[in-house]
């Protein structure tokens, strides 16, 4: 029995047992790390809710679909009044986006903008030949221009269009679908007998946030957009033919032809939902503070593992015994870094928060190591190693396109260093 107890005691003092305990502790520390990640997700969701609520009062995503001609006609087959819609032959859109200000509520802030949009183009003569509608059944004098858009409450200018020699004012049409977020505007009625080749022009001014998108309803649609936001994302069904982005803003141009899109120039019965065929510019923050915190927390297991590895190598080389309780205290401090980071970030920038949290944790663990290791050389080595780990992590978080490459190279260098410093350790003990 004594022999078995002695063997167990010898095993518990061996490097194998120690590394097993440290490994098990590392896995246990994943539990509070998951709680921290859930906290970051919860705070991020809260920010999104507050930002959405705040920007809704200013103005949400800007969407425009039109202008479109609406011509009523009497259908002898159905014995009812029907509607035909005709898209313009040529549509030119010019949009100027200006970031207005930051809307703040509590600790959260939202970026909003104003957008001035000019439409001009040309309608061709509406063609009913395919339906064999008698000329007397077409209500030419009741023609209207239709525009579909969002954010009626955030339009800053009167909605008018100059067409057929007239200035026509738009009025909203009540939707029979309460869930419909896209409003329909219809102009006053006017005759279009002499419309062939007639040009039109209109201007809209919006308050908005998040994105701007347009449906290319012209047989030829040419669009230009400029803005002072330096991180636009071009999405939607069509990408710009040319684009330029610098620190002062962006400019982009689209040239979309009718055979580039899967819908016709005229529609009978109802105006179809073509929002999925829009081209779009998202005015985004590429990596916001909560995204950076989330990315940092995903490397928590790596930071804890590397820190424990440094302590274990120092323990094996110096023959100084480090108790599992002391490893636990160090692990809790490493997890605490992420709660410090998220809490400070909400009142400052991510960079400042990272520097404060990182400095505090490195100083705490280095000071704690002085009492454990009983000398200055190894604690200073630990402080330097921790500083390098946090600096390496910060660089990876800031990178987007090269994060995987830099991370892989860094891990390769760390593995090489561990193999070098552990090459003379006797693992048989």
C-alpha positions in Angstrom: 0.0 0.0 0.0 2.8 2.4 0.9 4.5 1.5 -2.4 1.3 2.4 -4.3 1.0 5.7 -2.4 4.6 6.5 -3.1 4.1 5.8 -6.8 1.0 8.0 -6.9 2.9 10.8 -5.1 5.7 10.4 -7.6 3.3 10.5 -10.5 1.5 13.6 -9.2 4.9 15.4 -9.0 5.8 14.4 -12.5 5.7 16.7 -15.6 3.1 14.4 -17.1 0.7 14.9 -14.2 1.3 18.7 -14.0 0.7 19.2 -17.7 -2.5 17.1 -17.5 -3.7 19.3 -14.6 -2.8 22.5 -16.5 -4.5 21.2 -19.6 -7.7 20.3 -17.6 -7.7 23.8 -16.0 -7.4 25.4 -19.4 -10.5 23.5 -20.5 -12.4 24.5 -17.3 -11.6 28.2 -18.0 -13.4 27.9 -21.3 -16.6 28.0 -19.3 -16.2 31.6 -18.0 -14.8 32.5 -21.4 -18.1 31.4 -23.0 -20.0 33.6 -20.5 -17.9 36.5 -21.5 -18.6 35.9 -25.2 -22.3 35.7 -24.4 -22.0 39.0 -22.6 -20.4 40.6 -25.7 -23.2 39.2 -27.9 -25.8 40.5 -25.6 -24.3 44.0 -25.5 -23.9 44.0 -29.2 -27.5 43.1 -29.7 -28.5 45.8 -27.3 -26.5 48.3 -29.3 -28.2 47.2 -32.5 -31.7 47.6 -30.9 -30.9 51.1 -29.6 -29.3 52.2 -32.9 -32.2 50.9 -34.9 -34.7 52.7 -32.6 -32.6 55.9 -32.8 -32.1 55.9 -36.6 -35.7 55.1 -37.2 -36.6 58.5 -35.9 -34.1 60.1 -38.1 -34.6 57.9 -41.2 -33.7 54.3 -42.1 -32.5 52.7 -45.3 -33.3 54.8 -48.4 -35.0 52.9 -51.3 -36.3 54.3 -54.6 -38.1 52.5 -57.4 -39.2 54.8 -60.2 -40.4 57.0 -61.7 -42.9 54.9 -63.6 -45.8 55.8 -65.9 -49.2 54.6 -64.8 -51.9 54.5 -67.6 -55.4 53.2 -66.8 -57.4 51.4 -69.5 -60.7 49.6 -69.8 -60.5 45.8 -70.5 -63.4 44.5 -72.5 -62.6 40.9 -71.5 -62.8 41.5 -67.8 -65.2 44.4 -68.0 -63.1 46.3 -65.5 -60.6 49.2 -65.3 -57.0 47.9 -65.4 -53.6 49.5 -65.1 -50.5 49.5 -67.3 -47.1 50.6 -66.1 -44.3 51.8 -68.4 -40.7 52.2 -67.3 -38.5 55.1 -68.8 -36.3 54.5 -71.8 -33.5 56.5 -70.2 -32.9 57.1 -66.5 -30.1 59.1 -65.0 -29.6 59.2 -61.2 -27.2 61.4 -59.3 -26.9 61.0 -55.6 -24.8 63.0 -53.1 -24.5 61.6 -49.6 -23.3 63.6 -46.7 -22.7 62.1 -43.3 -24.8 64.3 -41.0 -23.8 63.6 -37.4 -23.6 61.0 -34.7 -26.9 60.3 -32.9 -26.2 59.4 -29.3 -28.4 57.6 -26.8 -26.8 56.6 -23.5 -23.4 55.0 -24.4 -24.5 54.1 -28.0 -24.1 56.1 -31.1 -25.4 55.8 -34.7 -24.1 57.3 -38.0 -26.7 59.0 -40.1 -26.6 60.9 -43.4 -28.5 63.2 -45.7 -28.9 62.3 -49.4 -29.8 64.5 -52.3 -31.1 62.5 -55.3 -31.8 63.8 -58.8 -33.6 61.8 -61.4 -33.8 62.8 -65.0 -34.5 60.9 -68.2 -37.0 60.2 -70.9 -40.2 58.3 -71.4 -41.1 56.8 -74.8 -44.7 56.6 -76.0 -46.6 53.9 -74.1 -47.3 50.9 -76.3 -50.6 48.9 -76.0 -50.2 47.0 -79.3 -49.6 43.7 -77.6 -52.9 43.7 -75.7 -55.1 44.8 -78.7 -56.7 47.4 -76.6 -59.0 49.8 -78.6 -57.7 53.3 -78.5 -60.9 54.7 -77.0 -60.4 52.4 -74.0 -57.1 54.0 -73.0 -57.5 56.8 -70.4 -54.7 59.0 -71.7 -55.9 62.0 -69.7 -55.7 60.0 -66.4 -52.0 59.2 -66.7 -49.9 59.5 -63.5 -46.3 59.0 -62.5 -45.6 56.5 -59.7 -42.7 56.4 -57.3 -42.1 53.7 -54.7 -39.9 54.6 -51.8 -39.2 54.2 -48.0 -38.9 56.8 -45.3 -41.7 59.2 -46.2 -41.3 60.9 -42.8 -37.6 61.6 -43.5 -38.1 63.2 -47.0 -36.9 66.8 -46.6 -38.3 68.3 -49.8 -41.6 68.5 -51.6 -41.9 65.6 -54.0 -42.4 67.0 -57.5 -41.7 66.0 -61.1 -41.4 68.1 -64.2 -42.8 66.1 -67.1 -44.7 66.9 -70.3 -44.2 70.6 -69.6 -45.9 70.5 -66.2 -44.8 70.4 -62.6 -46.7 67.6 -60.9 -46.9 67.1 -57.1 -47.0 63.6 -55.6 -49.3 62.3 -52.9 -48.9 59.1 -50.9 -51.3 56.2 -51.6 -52.7 54.2 -48.7 -51.5 50.6 -48.9 -53.9 47.7 -48.3 -51.0 45.8 -46.7 -50.2 47.1 -43.2 -46.9 45.2 -43.3 -45.7 46.9 -46.5 -42.6 49.1 -45.6 -42.3 50.6 -49.1 -44.7 53.4 -49.7 -46.3 54.3 -53.1 -46.5 57.9 -54.3 -48.6 59.0 -57.2 -48.5 62.3 -59.1 -51.5 64.4 -60.1 -53.2 63.1 -63.3 -52.2 64.6 -66.6 -52.6 64.0 -70.4 -49.8 62.4 -72.3 -51.0 62.6 -75.9 -47.8 64.4 -76.9 -45.5 62.6 -74.5 -43.3 60.8 -77.0 -39.7 61.8 -76.4 -40.7 63.9 -73.4 -38.1 64.3 -70.7 -38.7 64.4 -67.0 -36.7 65.6 -64.0 -37.2 65.4 -60.2 -35.2 65.9 -57.0 -35.6 64.2 -53.6 -33.8 65.0 -50.3 -33.7 62.3 -47.6 -32.5 61.8 -44.0 -31.2 58.2 -43.9 -29.0 55.6 -42.3 -27.4 52.2 -43.1 -27.8 52.1 -46.9 -29.1 53.5 -50.2 -30.6 51.4 -53.0 -32.2 51.9 -56.3 -34.1 49.7 -58.8 -32.6 50.3 -62.4 -36.0 50.8 -64.1 -34.6 52.6 -67.2 -34.0 50.7 -70.4 -30.7 52.4 -69.9 -29.9 53.3 -66.3 -26.9 55.5 -65.6 -26.2 56.3 -62.0 -23.5 58.3 -60.1 -23.1 58.4 -56.3 -20.7 60.3 -54.3 -20.3 60.6 -50.5 -17.9 61.6 -47.7 -18.0 58.1 -46.1 -14.7 56.3 -46.5 -15.9 52.7 -46.0 -18.9 52.0 -48.4 -19.8 48.5 -49.3 -21.2 48.0 -52.8 -23.8 45.2 -52.8 -27.1 44.4 -54.4 -27.8 42.9 -57.8 -25.4 45.2 -59.7 -21.9 46.4 -58.8 -20.6 49.7 -60.0 -18.6 49.8 -63.3 -16.1 52.3 -61.8 -15.5 53.2 -58.1 -13.0 55.2 -56.1 -12.6 55.1 -52.4 -10.1 57.2 -50.3 -9.9 58.7 -46.8 -12.2 61.6 -47.9 -15.0 59.6 -49.3 -16.1 57.6 -52.4 -17.6 57.9 -55.8 -19.1 55.2 -58.0 -20.9 54.9 -61.3 -23.3 52.3 -62.7 -24.3 51.7 -66.3 -27.1 49.1 -66.4 -28.9 48.0 -69.6 -32.3 46.4 -69.9 -30.9 43.0 -70.9 -28.7 43.0 -67.8 -31.9 42.6 -65.6 -34.7 39.9 -65.6 -37.7 42.2 -66.0 -39.5 44.0 -68.8 -40.1 47.7 -69.5 -43.8 47.4 -69.2 -46.2 45.6 -66.9 -50.0 45.2 -66.9 -52.2 44.7 -63.9 -49.9 45.5 -61.0 -46.5 47.0 -60.4 -44.2 44.1 -59.5 -41.9 44.0 -56.5 -38.4 44.5 -58.0 -36.5 45.4 -54.8 -34.3 42.3 -55.1 -32.9 43.6 -58.4 -31.7 46.9 -56.8 -28.1 48.1 -56.7 -27.1 49.2 -53.2 -24.4 51.0 -51.2 -24.1 50.2 -47.5 -22.5 52.9 -45.4 -21.0 50.6 -42.8 -18.4 50.6 -40.1 -16.1 47.8 -41.3 -15.3 46.4 -37.8 -17.2 48.0 -35.0 -16.1 47.9 -31.3 -18.3 44.9 -30.5 -17.0 43.0 -33.5 -13.5 43.7 -32.3 -14.3 42.5 -28.8 -15.9 39.3 -30.2 -12.9 38.6 -32.3 -10.6 39.2 -29.3 -12.6 36.8 -27.2 -12.3 34.0 -29.8 -8.6 34.0 -29.2 -9.1 33.7 -25.4 -8.3 29.9 -25.4 -5.1 30.6 -27.4 -4.0 33.4 -24.9 -4.7 31.2 -21.8 -3.0 28.2 -23.4 0.1 30.2 -24.4 0.4 31.9 -21.0 0.1 28.6 -19.1 2.7 27.1 -21.5 5.1 29.9 -20.6 4.6 29.3 -16.9 4.9 25.6 -17.3 8.2 25.9 -19.3 9.6 28.3 -16.6 8.5 25.8 -13.9 10.2 22.9 -15.7 13.4 24.8 -16.4 13.7 26.6 -13.0 12.5 23.6 -10.9 10.2 26.0 -9.0 6.9 24.4 -8.1 3.8 26.3 -9.2 0.6 25.1 -7.5 -2.6 24.5 -9.5 -4.3 27.2 -7.4 -1.8 29.7 -8.6 -2.5 28.6 -12.2 -6.2 29.1 -11.5 -5.6 32.7 -10.3 -3.6 33.5 -13.4 -6.3 32.0 -15.6 -9.0 34.0 -14.0 -7.0 37.2 -14.5 -6.7 36.3 -18.2 -10.5 35.9 -18.5 -11.0 39.1 -16.6 -9.1 40.9 -19.4 -12.1 40.5 -21.7 -14.7 41.9 -19.3 -12.4 44.9 -18.7 -12.0 45.3 -22.5 -15.8 45.3 -23.3 -16.6 47.6 -20.3 -14.0 50.2 -21.1 -14.7 50.0 -24.9 -18.2 51.1 -24.3 -16.9 54.4 -22.8 -13.9 54.8 -25.0 -12.3 53.5 -28.2 -11.3 49.8 -28.7 -7.6 50.8 -29.0 -7.6 52.7 -25.7 -9.6 50.0 -23.9 -7.2 47.3 -25.2 -4.2 49.2 -24.0 -5.7 49.8 -20.5 -7.0 46.3 -20.0 -3.8 44.7 -21.5 -1.5 46.8 -19.3 -3.6 46.1 -16.2 -3.6 42.3 -16.7 0.1 42.1 -17.6 1.0 44.2 -14.6 -1.2 42.1 -12.3 0.2 38.7 -13.5 3.8 40.0 -13.5 3.5 41.2 -10.0 1.9 38.0 -8.9 4.7 36.1 -10.6 7.3 37.9 -8.4 5.8 36.3 -5.3 5.6 32.9 -7.0 9.0 32.6 -8.7 11.0 34.4 -6.0 13.2 36.3 -8.4 13.0 39.1 -11.0 14.3 37.4 -14.2 11.4 35.0 -14.8 8.6 37.5 -13.9 10.1 40.0 -16.3 10.2 37.2 -19.0 6.6 36.4 -18.3 5.6 40.1 -18.5 7.5 40.4 -21.8 5.9 37.2 -23.2 2.4 38.4 -22.2 3.0 41.8 -23.8 4.0 40.1 -27.0 1.0 37.8 -27.0 -1.4 40.7 -26.5 0.3 42.8 -29.1 0.2 39.9 -31.6 -3.5 39.5 -30.8 -4.2 43.2 -31.4 -2.5 43.1 -34.8 -4.6 40.1 -35.9 -7.8 41.8 -34.7 -7.1 45.0 -36.7 -6.3 43.1 -39.9 -9.1 41.8 -42.2 -7.6 40.5 -45.4 -4.4 39.2 -43.9 -5.6 38.1 -40.4 -5.3 34.4 -41.3 -1.9 34.7 -42.9 -0.4 36.8 -40.1 -2.0 34.5 -37.5 -0.6 31.4 -39.1 2.9 32.9 -39.3 2.8 34.0 -35.7 1.7 30.6 -34.5 4.4 28.9 -36.5 7.0 31.3 -34.8 5.5 30.5 -31.3 5.7 26.8 -31.9 9.3 27.0 -33.1 10.2 29.0 -29.9 8.5 26.4 -27.7 10.3 23.6 -29.4 13.6 25.4 -29.0 13.2 26.2 -25.3 11.8 22.8 -24.4 14.3 20.7 -26.2 16.5 20.0 -23.1 13.6 19.3 -20.7 13.6 15.8 -19.3 9.9 14.7 -19.8 10.6 11.3 -18.3 10.5 12.7 -14.8 
